[in-house]
Amino acid sequence: MKMDVLIAVSCMAASSYAAETSSVVEDGGSWVWKWLSFMLSRSSVYVTLVAIILFNFAATFFKNKFLKTSHLNLDGENDRKHWSMHSGQPKWNPHDSKLGIHGTNCTPSDDDTESIKERLREAEVTMAAIKAELEQTKKTNLSLENSLEELERDRSNSEEVLIKMKMAGSLELENLRKENASYERQLERAKDEINSLTRKMEVLQREARISESALSDQQNLMDRLETTRAEMEAIKTQLKGIKIERDTAVRLASEQIYKMTPDERPIDTGSMHRRELIEEMIDMELKRMREEVEANERNQEQLLSRAESYMETTLNSGVEGDVDAGCTSYDPSSPIIHRNALGDAPPVYNCPDDTFSPTTHITTETALTAT
């Protein structure tokens, strides 16, 4: 009976141990439970169970051999039927001196031996089941330990991954800062380039305005040159007319002198001297007029050459200037009259060095009057 009780207790303890071990393993457990599970697992459990079984066999053997007690009976047939390893114990009758502690008959019999053998076989089956459960529990424990190790490795790997991610994030942030700094420098350079391009555009606009003014000045100079050429042609025509008039006047004066009769001609040396004086004055005036015409032509040619050189200089440098610093520009409000010996030519405009002086103005009429 004690063996049955011990087997039942050991089965209950093993099942409760398996449940507690599984719950402890599932919940993570503490170091104390891990130590207890190590002490109660594997070979220690088997050794404990074998020791309990041997102790039960020894105790039963000594009781059956040396203890002589009166026969013990069960209370009834129903108690015998309901007796089993897990069904509990029969009723206890303390007033019955013939019964043992658990109410069983201490006198061995064949039926009891068979029942004990049957119970031993059941105990062996139960032990095999317990061993199988323990093996399964061991495998479960090992799988849980492996799972815990995998979880630990995964956690360590996760920590390493997090550290790597943090390092990668910091490196990426640093790269972004560097790129931002480079973009800011590029933006500053672009602003400087824009400012330089703006200044260049302003310079080009000023140059364009200067070029436009130079072109307008060139057009004005061309117009002035055309006007000057027209004036030169008019002056040449006037000079030709003056020359013709002068030659005509000299010829008429000479003819009038030579048409005089011998009686009308002066005989005295004073008249001859005056005649020679008149002829000399006429020759001098003709010579002076020819020199003036030649000087006028030279001045006009110089004016044209200066105007052309000024135009070339203006086109090349874009700087405005006068055609000639020594000549005045055309201004109708300030006419400069040419020398006019006969006084019948219209006023024209030219350089001031070609103007006459009242003290040097000598005409044919004054020369004839002087005679």
C-alpha positions in Angstrom: 0.0 0.0 0.0 2.8 2.4 0.8 4.3 1.6 -2.6 1.0 2.6 -4.2 0.8 5.8 -2.3 4.4 6.6 -3.0 3.9 5.9 -6.7 0.8 8.1 -6.8 2.6 10.8 -4.9 5.6 10.6 -7.3 3.3 10.7 -10.3 1.5 13.7 -9.0 4.8 15.3 -8.2 6.2 14.6 -11.6 3.1 15.9 -13.3 3.1 19.0 -11.1 6.8 19.4 -11.8 6.2 19.2 -15.6 3.5 21.8 -15.4 5.5 24.1 -13.2 8.6 23.6 -15.4 6.6 24.4 -18.5 5.0 27.4 -16.8 8.3 28.6 -15.5 10.0 28.1 -18.9 7.2 29.9 -20.6 7.1 32.8 -18.2 10.9 33.2 -18.3 11.4 32.0 -14.7 14.0 33.2 -12.2 17.4 31.8 -11.4 15.9 29.9 -8.4 13.4 28.1 -10.5 16.1 27.3 -13.1 18.2 25.8 -10.4 15.4 23.8 -9.0 14.4 22.6 -12.5 18.0 21.6 -13.0 18.1 19.7 -9.7 14.7 18.0 -10.4 15.3 17.2 -14.1 17.1 14.5 -16.0 18.9 11.8 -13.9 18.0 13.1 -10.4 14.3 12.5 -11.0 15.0 8.9 -12.2 17.3 8.2 -9.2 14.7 9.5 -6.8 11.9 7.4 -8.3 14.1 4.2 -8.3 15.1 4.8 -4.7 11.4 5.3 -3.6 10.4 2.1 -5.5 13.1 0.1 -3.8 12.3 1.5 -0.4 8.6 0.5 -0.9 9.6 -3.0 -2.0 11.9 -3.4 1.1 9.3 -2.0 3.5 6.5 -4.3 2.1 8.8 -7.3 2.3 9.7 -6.7 5.9 6.1 -6.1 6.9 4.8 -9.2 5.2 7.6 -11.4 6.7 8.0 -10.1 10.3 4.8 -8.5 11.3 2.0 -10.9 12.4 -1.2 -9.2 12.8 -4.8 -10.3 12.7 -6.6 -10.6 9.4 -7.8 -7.4 8.0 -10.8 -7.0 5.9 -12.1 -4.3 3.7 -15.4 -2.7 4.8 -17.2 -4.1 1.8 -17.1 -5.3 -1.7 -17.7 -1.7 -3.0 -14.6 -0.5 -1.3 -12.5 -3.3 -3.0 -14.0 -2.4 -6.3 -13.3 1.3 -6.0 -9.8 0.8 -4.7 -7.1 1.8 -7.2 -4.0 3.7 -7.3 -5.7 7.1 -7.9 -9.1 6.5 -6.2 -7.9 7.1 -2.6 -7.9 4.9 0.5 -10.6 2.8 2.2 -12.3 3.9 5.3 -10.3 4.0 8.5 -11.8 2.2 11.6 -9.7 3.1 14.6 -11.8 0.8 16.9 -11.0 -2.3 14.9 -7.7 -3.6 16.4 -7.4 -6.2 13.7 -7.0 -3.6 10.9 -3.7 -2.0 10.0 -3.1 1.7 9.6 -4.8 1.9 6.2 -7.4 -0.8 6.9 -5.7 -3.5 4.8 -5.1 -7.1 5.7 -1.5 -7.6 6.7 -1.6 -11.3 6.2 -0.3 -12.0 2.7 -2.3 -14.2 0.4 -2.2 -15.4 -3.2 -4.8 -12.8 -4.2 -2.8 -10.1 -2.6 0.3 -11.3 -4.4 -1.4 -11.2 -7.7 -2.9 -7.9 -7.0 0.6 -6.6 -6.0 2.1 -8.0 -9.2 -0.7 -6.4 -11.1 -0.1 -3.1 -9.4 3.6 -3.4 -10.0 2.9 -3.9 -13.7 0.6 -0.9 -13.6 3.4 1.0 -11.8 5.9 0.0 -14.4 3.5 1.2 -17.2 3.0 4.4 -15.2 6.7 4.8 -14.8 7.2 4.2 -18.5 4.5 6.9 -19.2 6.2 9.2 -16.7 9.5 8.5 -18.4 8.0 9.3 -21.7 6.4 12.5 -20.3 9.7 13.4 -18.7 11.5 12.8 -22.1 8.9 14.9 -23.7 9.3 17.5 -21.0 13.0 17.3 -21.5 12.6 17.8 -25.2 10.2 20.6 -24.6 12.7 22.2 -22.2 15.5 21.8 -24.6 13.4 23.3 -27.4 12.4 26.1 -25.1 16.1 26.6 -24.1 16.9 26.6 -27.8 14.1 29.1 -28.4 15.4 31.3 -25.6 18.9 31.1 -27.1 17.5 32.0 -30.5 15.6 34.8 -28.9 18.8 36.0 -27.1 20.7 35.8 -30.4 17.9 37.6 -32.2 17.8 40.3 -29.5 21.6 40.6 -29.8 21.3 40.7 -33.5 18.5 43.2 -33.2 20.7 45.4 -30.9 23.5 45.1 -33.4 21.2 46.0 -36.2 19.9 49.0 -34.2 23.4 50.1 -33.5 24.3 49.7 -37.2 21.1 51.6 -38.1 22.0 54.4 -35.7 25.5 54.6 -37.1 24.2 54.6 -40.7 21.7 57.3 -39.7 24.4 59.4 -38.1 26.6 58.9 -41.2 23.7 59.8 -43.5 23.0 62.8 -41.4 26.6 63.9 -41.6 26.6 63.3 -45.4 23.4 65.4 -45.7 25.0 68.2 -43.7 28.0 68.1 -46.0 25.8 68.1 -49.1 23.8 71.0 -47.6 27.0 72.9 -47.0 28.2 72.2 -50.6 24.8 73.3 -51.9 25.1 76.5 -49.9 28.5 77.1 -51.4 27.2 76.4 -54.9 24.3 78.8 -54.2 26.8 81.5 -53.1 28.9 81.0 -56.2 25.7 81.1 -58.3 24.7 84.4 -56.6 28.2 85.8 -57.3 28.0 84.6 -61.0 24.5 86.3 -61.2 25.9 89.5 -59.8 28.9 89.4 -62.2 26.6 88.6 -65.1 24.3 91.5 -64.0 27.3 93.9 -64.0 28.4 92.5 -67.4 24.9 93.2 -68.7 25.0 96.7 -67.4 28.4 97.2 -69.1 27.0 95.8 -72.3 23.9 98.0 -72.0 26.2 101.0 -71.5 28.3 99.9 -74.5 25.1 99.4 -76.5 24.0 102.9 -75.6 27.4 104.3 -76.5 27.3 102.4 -79.8 23.9 103.8 -80.5 25.1 107.3 -79.7 28.2 106.6 -81.9 26.0 105.4 -84.7 23.8 108.5 -84.4 26.9 110.7 -84.2 28.2 108.9 -87.3 24.9 109.6 -89.1 25.1 113.2 -88.0 28.6 113.4 -89.2 27.7 111.9 -92.5 24.9 114.4 -92.8 27.3 117.2 -91.9 29.8 115.8 -94.4 27.2 115.8 -97.1 26.2 119.3 -96.2 29.9 120.3 -96.2 30.4 118.8 -99.6 27.4 120.6 -100.9 28.7 123.9 -99.4 32.1 123.2 -100.9 30.5 122.7 -104.3 28.6 125.9 -103.8 31.8 127.7 -102.7 33.7 126.3 -105.7 30.9 127.6 -108.0 30.9 131.0 -106.3 34.7 131.2 -106.6 34.5 130.3 -110.2 31.9 133.1 -110.7 34.1 135.5 -108.7 37.1 134.6 -110.8 35.1 135.1 -114.0 33.8 138.4 -112.7 37.3 139.5 -111.7 38.8 138.5 -115.0 36.0 140.3 -116.8 36.5 143.5 -114.7 40.2 143.4 -115.3 39.7 142.9 -119.0 37.1 145.7 -119.2 39.5 148.0 -117.3 42.3 147.2 -119.6 40.2 147.7 -122.6 38.9 151.0 -121.4 42.5 152.2 -120.8 43.7 151.0 -124.2 40.6 152.4 -125.9 41.5 155.9 -124.9 42.6 158.2 -127.8 46.2 159.3 -127.8 44.9 162.8 -126.9 43.1 161.3 -123.9 45.9 159.2 -122.7 48.0 160.8 -120.1 51.5 161.8 -121.3 53.0 162.8 -118.0 55.0 160.3 -116.1 52.6 160.6 -113.2 49.7 159.2 -115.3 51.9 156.4 -116.6 52.9 155.7 -113.1 49.3 155.5 -112.0 48.5 153.2 -114.9 51.3 150.8 -114.0 50.2 151.0 -110.4 46.7 150.1 -111.3 47.9 147.2 -113.5 50.1 146.0 -110.6 47.3 146.2 -108.2 45.0 144.3 -110.5 47.6 141.6 -111.0 48.2 141.4 -107.3 44.5 141.1 -106.7 44.2 138.4 -109.3 47.1 136.5 -107.7 45.6 136.9 -104.3 42.3 135.6 -105.4 43.9 132.6 -107.1 45.9 131.9 -103.9 42.6 132.2 -101.8 40.9 129.7 -104.1 43.8 127.3 -103.8 43.9 127.7 -100.0 40.1 127.2 -99.8 40.4 124.0 -101.8 43.2 122.8 -99.5 41.2 123.6 -96.4 38.2 121.8 -97.7 40.3 118.7 -98.5 41.8 118.8 -95.0 38.4 119.2 -93.5 37.2 116.1 -95.4 40.2 114.0 -94.4 39.8 115.1 -90.7 36.1 114.2 -90.9 36.8 110.7 -92.3 39.5 110.1 -89.7 37.2 111.2 -87.0 34.5 108.8 -88.2 36.9 105.9 -88.2 38.1 106.9 -84.7 34.5 107.1 -83.5 33.5 103.8 -84.9 36.6 102.1 -83.3 36.5 103.7 -79.8 32.9 104.8 -79.4 34.0 108.2 -78.1 32.4 111.4 -79.4 34.4 114.4 -80.6 34.4 117.2 -83.0 35.6 116.9 -86.5 38.3 119.5 -86.1 39.2 121.3 -82.9 40.5 124.3 -85.0 37.3 124.7 -87.0 33.9 125.7 -85.8 30.8 123.6 -86.5 28.0 124.8 -88.7 25.9 127.3 -86.9 23.5 129.6 -88.9 23.3 132.1 -86.0 27.1 132.9 -86.3 27.9 133.4 -90.0 31.5 133.9 -91.0 31.9 135.7 -94.3 34.5 134.9 -96.9 36.7 137.4 -98.5 34.8 138.9 -101.3 36.7 141.2 -103.5 33.8 142.4 -105.6 31.2 142.3 -102.7 28.5 140.5 -104.8 28.9 136.9 -103.5 26.5 135.6 -100.7 28.0 134.8 -97.3 29.4 131.3 -96.8 30.8 129.4 -93.8 34.2 128.0 -93.3 37.2 128.0 -90.9 37.9 131.3 -89.1 41.5 131.5 -90.5 39.9 132.0 -93.9 38.0 135.1 -92.9 39.0 138.6 -94.1 40.1 141.6 -92.1 38.6 145.0 -92.8 42.0 146.5 -93.0 43.1 144.1 -95.8 39.8 144.2 -97.8 40.7 145.6 -101.2 38.3 145.5 -104.1 38.5 146.5 -107.7 36.3 149.5 -107.1 38.6 150.9 -104.4 41.6 150.3 -106.6 39.9 152.1 -109.5 38.9 154.9 -107.1 42.5 155.2 -106.0 43.5 155.8 -109.5 
